[in-house]
């Protein structure tokens, strides 16, 4: 399922997750299903942005939920649930990628070379002019920008310190880098003023 | 064309959702894992020790079951201290499930899909004092029974709940 509303401005997603978690804590057991449905696609993008392959990413998403169920009491504030989940997923992804040889760091050049092959099966979804332009513009950005923008695009209110760990950047540079990456993207899109 | 940061990021989110979507079975996989976790941590998993399928009802003079006859399946599950016997019968196309636990103990019994992580969507009944219970209109598919004894052991501790392996209705 990937029809969940995405994007950082999607307060709907944030509110739905907070509400489901609150109901689950109040012993409404079906609310955990709701939370899983709302947040699993978000966790998918958060984990894939770390560079893990699809199979490993699926495992990381599952393990993140197991961690939550085992330690739900450690989430004091229901409003912190999206951040807690995304941070736990990113930390687990980071741990797995350190431990595993099936994940290699992907250099920009390699990524560029792979992009046409990656996109061709799904070519029809990039048929819209805007989407195609955006995709090609993203592809011309440094890998770090691509990862950061995917994270901040999908994760509601991200925790910059765990994003910094994942991207191996100082925490103070996340905000400025995010701005710079968006500016570069605008230039690539030809929309810079 | 000027887009706000938020519009641009929304467009990026939509693009990735299309190009690298979460697998269609991601959510189901998570729910199944959580269901198993639930079993491992809280319930004693029973073992299927016997299964008997037989046709019953009208028999011809030859003693051979009528091909269209009603059928019954009997299952027996065993754990460390309890055995659970289940009979699934189909009469006139309507299934029902009867069961009882030996030794007798009052139970809260739930019947639900084997991958169901939540208890809210399971069918739930109370057994009688002899540990007999029935589901007159059980759900179909791959299911489990979760049995929670409503009693304490000789040292006053609650008796650990039991769960059957998955079986097909």
Interface residues (C-beta under 8 A of the other chain):
Chain A: X1 X2 X6 X7 X8 X9 X10 X28 X29 X30 X32 X33 X36 X37 X40 X41 X44 X45 X48 X54 X58 X61 X62 X65 X66 X69 X70 X118 X119 X122 X125 X126 X130 X131 X134 X135 X138 X149 X150 X152 X153 X154 X182 X185 X186 X189 X191 X193
Chain B: X1 X2 X3 X5 X6 X8 X9 X10 X11 X12 X13 X14 X15 X16 X17 X18 X19 X20 X21 X22 X23 X24 X26 X27 X29 X30 X31 X33 X34 X37 X117 X118 X119 X120 X121
